Amino acid sequence: MEDTATLPARDTSYRHIYEFRIRFGDIDSQMHVNNVKFLGYLEDARLEMFHTDPVRSGLEPVRGMVVSRHEIDYKVPLTGVIHPVRVETWVTELRAASFKLAYEVRDDANVYATATSTLVAFDVENARLRRYTAAEREYIGRFVKPADV
C-alpha cells in the first residue's frame, strides 16, 4: 500500500463522479470495507454514468453492455468513514464495440483503490456482440481522458 495523503491537483472535467457513503454491512470482520464491495461500488458508478445520468438529462441510456474484464488494485484500507467517498470514472480507450474504463475509489485525502474494466456492446435480443451506435459512442466519448491530461 502506498501513501496517498498528499494528492496532486488534477483536471477532472472528463471524469464522472459518483458519491456514496459506506454502509455498516460493507465492513468485514477486519473492520474495513470488504474487497467484494468495491466491485459493487464500481457497478453503482457505471449504472449512474451510463443509465441514470443520461435519463435525467433527457438522453437515451447506453444499453446492452457487458463487462468482459475487471482489474482492481487496493491502495489504502477503506474503513467505516462517515464522510462521502466517491468513484471517479473515465474512459481510457473507445473502440467500435468496446471501451475501457478507469476508476479511482477515493475521497479528498486518499485513493483507496484503482481499477479498470473492459465493457463490450451486446445485443441482448440476439445474444451476440454488436457495435456501439453513433449516439452511444458520442455519449461515451464525453468521458475520454484528453491526451494532454
C-alpha positions in Angstrom: 0.0 0.0 0.0 1.2 3.5 -0.8 0.9 6.8 1.0 -1.6 9.0 -0.8 -2.1 11.6 1.9 -0.8 14.4 -0.4 -2.6 14.1 -3.7 -1.7 16.3 -6.6 -4.2 18.7 -8.2 -5.6 17.4 -11.5 -8.1 18.1 -14.2 -11.2 16.1 -13.5 -13.6 17.7 -16.1 -13.7 14.4 -18.1 -14.5 12.2 -15.1 -17.8 11.0 -14.0 -18.2 11.4 -10.2 -20.4 9.0 -8.2 -20.6 9.8 -4.5 -21.7 7.3 -1.8 -21.5 6.5 1.9 -20.1 3.4 3.5 -22.8 1.2 4.9 -22.4 -0.9 8.1 -22.8 -4.1 6.1 -19.9 -3.1 3.9 -17.5 -3.6 6.8 -16.0 -7.0 7.3 -14.5 -8.7 10.4 -11.2 -6.9 9.9 -13.1 -3.5 10.3 -12.5 -2.4 6.7 -14.6 -2.5 3.5 -14.6 -6.0 2.1 -12.9 -6.3 -1.3 -16.0 -7.6 -2.9 -17.9 -4.4 -2.0 -15.5 -2.4 -4.1 -16.8 -4.1 -7.3 -20.3 -3.2 -6.2 -19.3 0.5 -5.9 -17.8 0.3 -9.4 -21.1 -1.2 -10.7 -23.1 1.5 -9.0 -20.9 4.2 -10.6 -21.3 2.6 -14.1 -25.1 2.4 -13.7 -25.3 6.0 -12.8 -22.8 7.1 -15.5 -24.5 5.2 -18.4 -28.1 4.8 -17.3 -29.3 7.2 -14.6 -27.4 10.3 -15.7 -28.5 10.1 -19.4 -32.1 9.6 -18.5 -32.0 12.6 -16.1 -30.6 14.6 -19.0 -33.4 13.5 -21.4 -31.0 11.2 -23.3 -31.2 7.6 -24.1 -29.1 5.4 -21.7 -26.4 3.2 -23.1 -28.0 -0.2 -23.2 -26.7 -3.7 -23.8 -23.2 -3.6 -22.3 -21.4 -6.4 -20.5 -18.2 -6.4 -18.5 -15.6 -8.7 -20.1 -12.8 -7.9 -17.7 -12.1 -6.2 -14.3 -8.8 -5.4 -12.6 -8.5 -3.8 -9.2 -5.6 -2.7 -7.0 -6.2 -1.9 -3.4 -4.1 1.0 -2.2 -5.2 2.0 1.3 -7.7 0.2 3.6 -11.2 1.8 3.5 -12.6 1.8 7.0 -16.1 3.0 8.1 -15.5 6.6 7.3 -18.5 8.8 7.9 -17.8 11.3 5.1 -18.8 10.5 1.5 -16.5 8.5 -0.7 -16.6 8.7 -4.4 -15.8 6.7 -7.5 -14.3 8.8 -10.3 -14.6 7.1 -13.6 -13.3 7.9 -17.1 -12.8 6.3 -20.5 -9.2 5.3 -21.5 -10.0 3.7 -24.8 -13.0 3.7 -27.1 -13.4 1.3 -29.9 -16.3 0.3 -32.2 -17.6 -2.5 -30.0 -15.8 -2.0 -26.7 -14.3 0.6 -24.4 -12.1 0.6 -21.3 -12.9 2.4 -18.0 -10.5 3.5 -15.3 -11.7 4.2 -11.8 -10.4 5.7 -8.6 -12.3 5.0 -5.3 -11.3 8.0 -3.3 -12.0 10.9 -1.0 -10.1 14.2 -0.8 -7.2 12.6 1.2 -6.9 9.1 -0.1 -7.1 6.9 -3.2 -8.4 3.6 -1.7 -8.4 1.6 -4.9 -7.8 1.9 -8.6 -9.5 -0.3 -11.2 -10.1 -0.9 -14.9 -12.9 -2.6 -16.7 -13.5 -3.5 -20.3 -17.1 -3.3 -21.5 -18.4 -4.7 -24.7 -21.5 -3.8 -26.6 -24.0 -6.6 -26.5 -27.2 -7.3 -28.5 -29.5 -8.8 -25.8 -32.3 -9.9 -28.1 -29.9 -11.9 -30.4 -27.4 -12.8 -27.6 -24.3 -11.7 -29.6 -21.8 -8.9 -29.6 -22.6 -5.7 -31.6 -21.1 -2.3 -32.3 -21.9 0.8 -30.3 -24.3 3.2 -32.1 -23.1 6.7 -33.1 -25.2 8.2 -30.2 -23.7 5.7 -27.7 -20.2 6.5 -28.9 -20.8 10.2 -28.6 -22.1 9.8 -25.1 -19.3 7.5 -24.0 -16.8 9.8 -25.7 -17.5 12.7 -23.4 -15.6 10.8 -20.7 -12.5 10.1 -22.7 -9.4 11.4 -21.0 -7.8 14.2 -23.1 -4.4 13.3 -24.4 -2.7 16.2 -22.6 -4.1 15.5 -19.1 
